[in-house]
Each structure stands twice: as structure tokens, then as C-alpha cells.
Amino acid sequence: MLQLDVGAIKKAPGDFGPFNLSAELPPFELRGEYLGFLGPVKASLIVSNVDSALVVEGEVSGGLKLNCGRCLEPYDYFFHVPFKETYAQAAQDSEGEVVTFSGDILDIAPEVLNSIILSLPMKALCSEDCRGLCPRCGCNLNESRCDCSDDETDPRLSVLKKLLKGTNQ
């Protein structure tokens, strides 16, 4: 897991220390889809004892297996995101947005996962020029061309098509 032993740092105000972590994180669910990591998530962090709180900042990197929002094919998505979180002892009166902890071990995995989720694209695309699926036959247009006609009209809109033809005459 992504855990930091901060016992020495939390006892010395103004102290700081570097941490390099690597851990396998379990798959998670996002918008009804299960996403799995491609390998270990790596974190390069500095922990600082500031104003009776611990500030953890640095970068988190790794990869996820996502499904394209246009063609529905799985693809590898690599992330490199900044991380900054403030932690305070559970017994302290904490102001602002801080995460409380107790003991000498900080488990940063939940906050790392939140940072990764916030960095994900709104719509996952395998490539910017992904052509997606044919709306009629479902053929993946990145792999082959389908024989569907472009001028086929949704039967529910046929009345509007007749109306438009009447105004052009």
C-alpha cells in the first residue's frame, strides 16, 4: 500500500523528508465501469511538518486500462499527476481541508486515488481521431468501413424530411 512512516518528521516542526513509493492498487469503479491499473502506482513525495500539520506533495504516476468512449475498445492511459494533501493528527483542532490521521503511519492511498480520478479525462478516447462505431450496424469504423448508407433517415424524422422537401419547391 501507499503508506508513509512519518514518526520522526511529525516530532520535529520544520523538518521534511523525501519518500519514493511504489504499490499495486486494486481496481476501482467509476461511473459504472471497473478500471484496473496496468502496474504499480509510483509516488515521489516530500513530507513537510508545517504548522502542526504534515503537508505531503509531489507527483504520482502510473497507467490504467480505460475503454474508449467512441469505439468502446480498451486502451492504455498513462497518468502523471501532481499530489498535494495536508494531514493533521486526529486529536488536533484542524481548520480547512485536512485529512486526519493517528499514529506514525500515513495511508495516502485514498487521496492518491482521488487525485488520479480527478485527472482522468471527462470522455476517454483511444485517440483524438477515433471514428467510433457506426450508429446503424455497430461496426468499428477505425478497423473497417461499413456499407451503411449515409442518407438513411430515422423513421421517426421522416415527417420532417417530407416537410423540408415541401419548402424547397
Sequence and secondary structure as in RCSB ss.txt:
>XXXX:A:sequence
MLQLDVGAIKKAPGDFGPFNLSAELPPFELRGEYLGFLGPVKASLIVSNVDSALVVEGEVSGGLKLNCGRCLEPY
DYFFHVPFKETYAQAAQDSEGEVVTFSGDILDIAPEVLNSIILSLPMKALCSEDCRGLCPRCGCNLNESRCDCSD
DETDPRLSVLKKLLKGTNQ
>XXXX:A:secstr
  EEE HHHHTSTT EEEEEEEE    EEETTEEEEESS EEEEEEEEEETTEEEEEEEEEEEEEEE TTT  EE
EEEEEEEEEEEEEETTS   SS EEE SSEEE HHHHHHHHHHHS SS  S TT   B TTT  BTTT      T
T   GGGHHHHHHHHHHT 
